Amino acid sequence: MPDPQTHEREDLIEPNAANRYDVTRADLPLSCPMPGMYLWNSHPRIYLPIHKTGEATCMYCGAKYRLTDFDPDDPEIARLNRREP
């Protein structure tokens, strides 16, 4: 298996490379950097409250996230965005 801290892996997303990321319910709870991103050159993981408006901005890197299947009247989105204790 390739070293997860190197660029040998092709299944990882480069963090902070894009200004905007489109995400779906499958990505909730939303964190930046996201689980599929390289971590060695990124900032500490923070969780973003995207369930409130369907959009969130990371306070560290400024990356903007948009929930593509956002419905403000769907309580399931808020439930999915909660991290399990």
C-alpha positions in Angstrom: 0.0 0.0 0.0 1.3 3.5 -0.8 2.4 5.7 2.0 -0.8 7.8 2.9 1.4 10.9 3.5 2.8 11.0 0.0 1.5 12.0 -3.4 1.7 8.4 -4.6 -2.0 8.0 -3.7 -4.4 8.9 -6.5 -7.6 8.6 -4.5 -7.0 11.7 -2.3 -8.3 15.2 -3.0 -5.8 18.1 -2.7 -7.0 20.3 0.2 -7.3 24.1 -0.2 -6.8 23.8 -3.9 -10.2 24.8 -4.9 -12.2 27.9 -3.9 -15.5 26.0 -3.8 -16.4 22.4 -3.2 -19.9 21.0 -3.9 -20.9 18.4 -1.3 -23.9 16.2 -0.7 -25.7 14.6 2.3 -23.2 11.7 2.0 -20.5 14.1 3.1 -22.2 15.1 6.4 -21.0 15.8 9.0 -18.9 18.2 7.0 -15.4 18.9 8.0 -12.5 20.8 6.5 -10.3 19.3 5.4 -12.7 16.5 4.2 -11.9 12.9 4.9 -10.7 12.2 1.3 -8.1 15.0 1.4 -4.3 15.0 2.0 -3.7 16.0 5.6 0.0 16.5 5.7 -0.1 20.0 4.3 -3.4 21.2 5.6 -4.9 22.8 8.8 -6.5 21.1 11.8 -9.9 19.5 11.1 -12.9 21.6 11.9 -16.6 20.8 11.5 -18.7 23.3 9.5 -22.4 24.1 10.2 -23.5 23.7 6.6 -27.0 22.5 7.7 -28.1 26.0 8.6 -27.9 27.7 5.2 -26.6 25.1 2.8 -23.3 26.9 2.6 -20.2 27.2 4.8 -16.8 28.7 4.7 -13.7 27.4 6.4 -12.2 29.9 8.8 -8.7 28.5 8.3 -8.3 28.3 4.5 -11.4 30.1 3.2 -12.7 27.1 1.2 -16.3 27.5 0.4 -18.6 24.5 0.6 -22.1 24.2 -0.9 -24.6 21.5 -0.1 -26.0 20.6 -3.5 -29.1 18.8 -2.1 -30.0 21.4 0.6 -33.6 21.8 1.6 -34.1 24.2 4.5 -37.2 22.4 5.6 -35.6 19.0 5.9 -34.7 18.1 9.5 -32.7 15.1 8.3 -30.0 17.5 7.1 -29.5 18.9 10.6 -29.5 15.3 12.0 -26.8 14.1 9.5 -24.6 17.1 10.2 -24.3 16.3 13.9 -21.2 14.4 15.0 -21.8 11.3 17.0 -20.5 11.7 20.6 
